[in-house]
């Protein structure tokens, strides 16, 4: 499957001077010129090998077929 546009965002937690928790975007990866699903899966595997995630990993996928 060819994916026309994909974005991967890595969210993290930051604390202010009052120790208040705040969600921040630590990394953004944009595939605006498209990517094959197999290559995106490989990218996610490489990301996992190089960055250890703690907590919950959420993934959202939207397949929009209306523009055919």
C-alpha positions in Angstrom: 0.0 0.0 0.0 1.2 3.5 -0.8 0.5 6.2 1.7 0.4 9.7 0.2 1.0 11.6 3.4 2.0 10.4 6.9 3.1 12.1 10.1 4.6 10.5 13.2 4.7 12.6 16.4 6.5 11.5 19.5 5.0 13.1 22.6 6.7 13.5 26.0 6.2 15.0 29.4 7.8 18.2 30.6 7.5 19.8 34.0 7.4 23.5 34.8 9.0 25.2 37.8 5.9 24.4 39.9 6.2 20.7 39.0 3.1 20.9 36.8 3.0 18.3 34.1 2.7 19.4 30.4 2.6 17.3 27.3 5.1 18.4 24.6 5.9 17.2 21.1 9.5 16.0 21.2 9.9 14.8 17.6 7.9 15.2 14.4 8.5 13.1 11.2 6.6 14.1 8.1 6.4 12.0 4.9 4.7 14.6 2.7 6.0 13.1 -0.5 4.5 9.7 0.3 5.9 6.4 1.7 5.1 2.7 1.2 3.5 1.0 4.1 6.4 -1.5 4.4 8.9 1.4 4.6 6.8 3.1 7.3 6.7 -0.1 9.3 10.5 -0.3 9.0 10.8 3.3 10.1 8.7 2.6 13.2 10.8 -0.5 14.0 14.0 1.6 13.7 12.4 4.3 15.9 11.6 1.7 18.6 15.2 0.3 18.5 16.7 3.8 18.9 14.3 5.3 21.4 13.0 3.5 24.4 9.4 4.4 25.1 7.9 4.2 28.6 4.1 4.2 29.1 1.5 3.8 26.5 2.1 3.9 22.8 -0.9 5.2 20.8 -1.2 4.9 17.0 -3.9 6.4 14.9 -4.4 5.5 11.2 -6.9 7.1 8.8 -7.6 5.6 5.4 -9.5 8.2 3.3 -10.9 6.7 0.1 -13.2 9.6 -0.8 -10.7 11.3 -3.1 -10.7 8.7 -5.9 
